[in-house]
């Protein structure tokens, strides 16, 4: 699932705010330099301050001043600042002239404000970019894989403006073994091993920058989309047969982007708000249940009350997954001896009357789905969502083919389409993958609400886990 990126101005609102502050600070200092603290400022000076902010906004918007701002060098930034601020002050001077107020406005204030604005804006932008590069948490950035050729790779990295992206690695389609790294970015695969790398590592998006034939591009793009990875393609490499394609800016380039599902940032923000609200409520219920469940578990099987396990989440991210422990402490070791009794076809284990389940309390909390409640902590942390796909274990994930990974294109969920579609009756893992892909491709907030309501009905009927 792909979150459509915001425009340059809204995406870099911090830089716009920084510019406004530099404008106002420079203007106030210039006024104090010329007039001092002698009473209230004349109306003309207040009007000019407002027009400075307004014209700065208009110039920034129409000139796309913040496009690629994080990747610009100091000299390119200086050139950009001089050009745009000259336009702003020229517009203000024209306003004063046309309104016949120029005689009432100090030329010294205008000159000093202009010089200070250039200096402070350039200084502030340079320092802010350094702070962003130092503070930015790479865990929160999308992992981008650059797929290109040896003659285009350096140009592609430069135009991407990678200080604001986490470039996971480079795939060279023509010569993957030519170098270990390029511009500090490791070369991780070639044309033959790119899908193996994608399946084994966390990759959110792929930037495809190549002048090879459309047939090659289309084949690779379809394989990546089948794996649930978002693909960005330079316009020269477009294939009309690729689904869900749209034009957007990526770094300093215009690309066609394709994904299994494209959503608006507001939708994902609302989904996260719903997760936080549900996670908080679920954690409170978990604490209340703990008072009753914990003694019963410990009495039947002394040991930890919670079961934790490393699971695989969105696009291969690993996290610690929590449940109330419903099995004996040696459950994982005993699983190897029970694999032949697996009732599932494919990469998932399930069996009826599992001998590892703690008699009495273990069967009860599994039947009523009480064992799932600690996962609300995972939801609150952001590892999981209320609704999504079930997170696989590491050993299951390591056996995935490319099309299986598509079910990890979103965050895993406490419940989902499979859970409310008679999961105890579905024995084929490929059917589960199909249901998960159906959920991802048709995702909406209303669908999540419907699935949460159906989950409540399933739990009340005790048509839950075995």
N, C-alpha and C positions, 0 to 999 in steps of 0.2 A: 504494500500500500504506500502511495506517495503523497506527501503533503505539498500542495502547490505553493511555491515560494512567493513571498510578497514582493512588491515592486521595490525599486532601489531606494526611493525616498522613505517609504514606510519601514523598509528593512533596516535602513541606516538613520532612524530617527534620532539616535544619540548624536550623530554628527551634525544633523540639522540644529538640534538644541544647542550644541556646542558653538555653532556658527552664530546663532542668535545671541548667546551670552557674550561672545567676543565682540559682536557689533555693539551691543548695549554698553559693555564696559568701556570700549574704545570711545564711544560717543560721549559718555558721562565724563571720562577723563579729559577729553578734548574740551568739553564745555567748561569744566572746572579750571583747566589751564588758561582759558581765555577770560572767563567771567568770574571765577572764584565762587565763593558761597554767598553771593550778594542777592539774597531774597529768592523768590520763586522764579523759575525759568519761564520766559515768554512762551505764549501758545505755539508760536511758529516752531520752536525747538522740540516741543512734544509731538507736533504733527510730523516733523521730519523723522523723529525716532520711530514712529509707527510706520511711516512709509518705507523706511529702511528695512524693517522686518518683513513687510509685505512684499517689497520688490525682491528681497533675498529669497523668499519662498518661491516666487514666480520664476526667478532665474534658475534656482536650484532644480525646480520641477521640469521646466522645459529644456534646460541645457543638460539634464541628467547628470548633475554635478557629482552625485555619489556613486555612479556606476563604476565598479572596480576600484573604489576608494582604498580598500584594504591592501590592494596589490600594487598601488602606485609608488614609485620611488620618490625620494625627497624632491628632486628637481621637477619631476612631472607634477607633483602635488603643488609646488610653488607656482608653476606655470598655470595650473588650473585655478588656484586661488587668485592670482593677479587678474586673470581673464574674467572670472565671474564677478569679483568685487568691483572691477572697473565698470562692468555693465550696471551693477547695482547703484553705484555712486553717480554714474552718468544719468540713470533714470531719475534719481533724486534731484540732481541739478536741473534736469529738464522740467521736472515738476515745479521747482522754485521759479524757474524762468517763465513758464507758461502761466503760473498763478500770480505772476508779478510780485513775488515776495523775496526775490533774491537780494534786494537791497537791505532787507531787514535781517538777513542771516549772515553771520560772520564767516568770511572765507578762511580765517585761521582755524576755526572749529572744524570746517569741512576738510581742510588739508590734514590737520593733526589726526582727526578721526579716521581718515583714509589710510594714512601711514600706520597707525596703531592697529587698525583692523587687519591689514595685510600681515603684520608681524604676529599679532596674537592668534589669528586664525591658523596660520601655518604652524606656529609653535604648538597650539592646542591639538591640532589634528595629528601632528607627529607624535606627541606624547601619548595621546589617546590610543593611537594604533599600536604603540609599543606596549601599553598596558593591556590592551585586548589580546595581543599575541602572548603576553606573559601569563595572563589570568585565565584565558579561555580554557574550559574543561573539554579536552578532546573526547571524553566519554559521551558528551552531549551532541557531538557533531556527527553527521552522516559519514559512514566509511565509504569513500569513493575509490573505485578501481579505474585507472586510465588504460584503455585498450587502444593501441595506436601502432604506428610503424616507426622504425628507427629514424627516418627522415623527417618525421613530424613531431616526435616526442617532445623535444625541447620547446618548440613553438607552442605545443598544446599545454605544457606545464606553465609556461609564461602567461598565456592568455587566460588560463583558468584562474589565476590569482590565488594560488593555493594557501596563502596565509589564513584565509577564512574557511578553508575546507580541510578535512582530514584525508589526505591522499594516502590510501592504504598501500598502494603499490602500482607498478606499471606492468602491463602485458604487451610484449612486442610480438606482433603477428608475423613479422618477417624474419626476426633473428632474436629469439628469447634468451639466448646464451651469450649475447655479445657483450653484456656488461652486468655487473652485480647491482649497480645503482646509477641513477641519472639525476643530477641536480639534487642529490640527497634523498631521493625517493627510490626504494629498492625495486629491482625488476624481479617479479615474483612468478611469472609463468610465460608460456608461449602459446601459440595457436592451438596446440594439441592438449595442453594441460590447463587452459583457462577455466573450463567448467569444473575440473577436479579441485582447483583452488577455490572457486566460488562456493562449492559444496562443503569445503573443509574449513572455511574461515568466515568471519563476520564481514559481509559486503552488503551495503545498503543500496548503492547506486553505481552504475558503470557509465563512464564517459567514453563514447566510441568516436574516435577521431582518426579516420582513415580514408584514403582515396581508392581503396580496393573496390572490386565489383560489387554491385548491389546484391548479387546472389550470396556472396560470402558474408556481407553485413547482415542480410536478412536471416540467414541460417543461424548466425551467432546471436542475433537479437532475439529470435524466437526461443532459442535455448535458454537465454538469460531470463526472459519474461516467464518462461515455464517454471523456472526456479524461484520466481517471486521477486526478482531483482529489478529495480527501476533502471531504465536505459535512457541515456541522453545521446543523441546522434547529431553530428554536424549536418547542416542542411544538404550538403553535397552527397550525403550517404542515405538520403531518405528512401524508404520503400513504402509505397502506398498500401501494401498489404499488412503492415504492422499495426496492431490494434491500439486504441486509446492514445493516439499520437496528438500532440499539440506543440505549438511554438512557445519558447520561453528563452530568457537570458540565462546563461550558465557561465560564470566567470566573466570574461570579456567577449563572449561569443553568443550568437543566436543559434539555438539547436532545436531539433525536434525531440520531444521526450515521450517515451512510452512506458506504461506501467499496467500491472494487472488491475489496479484501481487508483483513481485520482480523486482526492478529497480536498475540501477547502480547509485552511488552517482553523477557521472558526469552528468547524465541525469537530475537529480533533481536540480543540480546546474545551468544547462542551462535553465531549466524551471523557476527557481527563477530569473535568469538574465532577461529572457523575461518578467517576471512579473514586475520587477523593471522598465524596459524600458517602458512597456505599462502603468504602474501605473503613472510614471512621465508625460508621454504624456497625459494620461487621466485626471490627476489633472490640467494640464494647460488648457485643453478644458473645464473642469468643471468650472474653474475660469472665462473663457470667457463667458460661458453660464450663469453663475450666474448674470452677468451684465444685461442680458435681462430677464431671468426667474424670478429672485427674485422680482422685482417690480410687475410683473404680478401676482405672487402667493399672495403677500401681499395685493394687491389691491382687489383681489377676496375673500381672507380669511386671515385677519390680524393675525399674529402670526409667529412662527419660519418658516424659509425658508426650513430648512432641517428636515427630519424625521429620528429619530434614534430609534433603537429597539435592545434588546438583542436577538441575534440569536445563534444557536449552530453550531460549526464548526467541525474540524477534531477530530474524536473519542470522541466527547462530549464537547470539549472546547467551552466556551462561550465568545462572543465578541460583541462589539457595532457596529451595522450595519447601514449604512447611505444611504439615498436617498433624492432627492428633494421631498418635501411634495406635494403630488398630491391629498390628501384627507383633509377633514375638521378635526379640532383639536379633535373632539370627536369620531373619526373613530373607535378606539379600543373598546370604550364602546358600540357603536352601532353594532359592529360585533356580539355580543351575540344575538341580536334580528334578525339577518339575517342568522343565522346558518342553519335554515330550508330551505333556498333558495340556499344553497351551491350546485354548479353544479359538484363538484368533489366527487368521491367515495373513501373515505379513509381519511387519515390524512393530508389534505390540503384544504384550503378554496379559492374558486374562484367563482365569479358570473359576468354575463354580465350586463351592465348598473348598476353598483354598485352605489347606491344613495349617498354613502359617498364621491364620487369623486367630487372635486371642478369643477363646470361647466366651460367649456371653456378651460382654461389653464391646469387644472388637466387632463382632457381627452386627450388633445393634447400631453403633455409630456409623458403620459403613452403609447399612440399610437405610438409615435416616439421613445420610450425608452430613452428619455432624462432624465427621473427621475432616471435612473440607474447610471448616470455618477458619483455621489459622492462615489460610491463603489470603484472607482479607488484608493481612499484614503485607504480603507481596503486592497486593493491589495498591495499598497506600504508599508503598515505597516506589511504585512505578515499574516494577518488574513484570507485573501482570495487569490485566484489565478485568472488569466484571464479566464482560462477554468477549470471547475470542476462540482460539483453538487450544486444545490441550497440549501442554509442553511435554515433549518427549524426554526420555532419559538419555544420557550421553551415549550409551551403547546402542540405543535405537537410532539416534541421530547419525552416528558414524556409519550406519549401513544405508542411509538414505541415498536414493538416486536423485537426479536434478529435479524431476517433477515433484518429488516428495517435499522438497524444501520450500515449495510455493506456499505450503500451509503455515510457514513461519514468517510470511510477509507482514504480519501484524503481531502485536503483543499477544501472548497466550492469555486465556481467560479462565475464570473459575467455572463458567458454564459456556455453552455454545450450541450451535445447530445440531451437532452430533448428540450431545447430552439430552436434548429434548426430542430426538427423532428415534427413540427406542434403542439406546446404545447397547443394552444387553442383548438385543436381537441382531445387531450388526457384527458379523464375525470377520469380514474381509477388510483389511487395512486400506485397500484401494478405495473402498466405498467411503471410509472416513476421510481420506484425502479429498475425494470428490465433494463431500459435504462441506469440508473446510474451505475449499476453493469457491464453492457456491456462496458461502457466507461472505468471503472476502470480496468477491466480484459484485455482490449485491448489498454491501454494507451501507447502513444508514443508522442514524440515531433511533429512528422509529423501529427499525429491525431489532436493535439492541433491547429496546423497551419491551417489545413483543417476546423476545427470547427470555428476558428476566421474568416476565409474567408466567410464561410456560414452564420455566424452571421451578417457580414457586408451586405450581400445580403438580409437577412431577414429584417434588419433594414431599408435598402433603399426601400424595398417593403412595409414597414410599416406593416409587418405581425408580430407585436410585442405583447406586453401585452395588456390585455383588460383594 
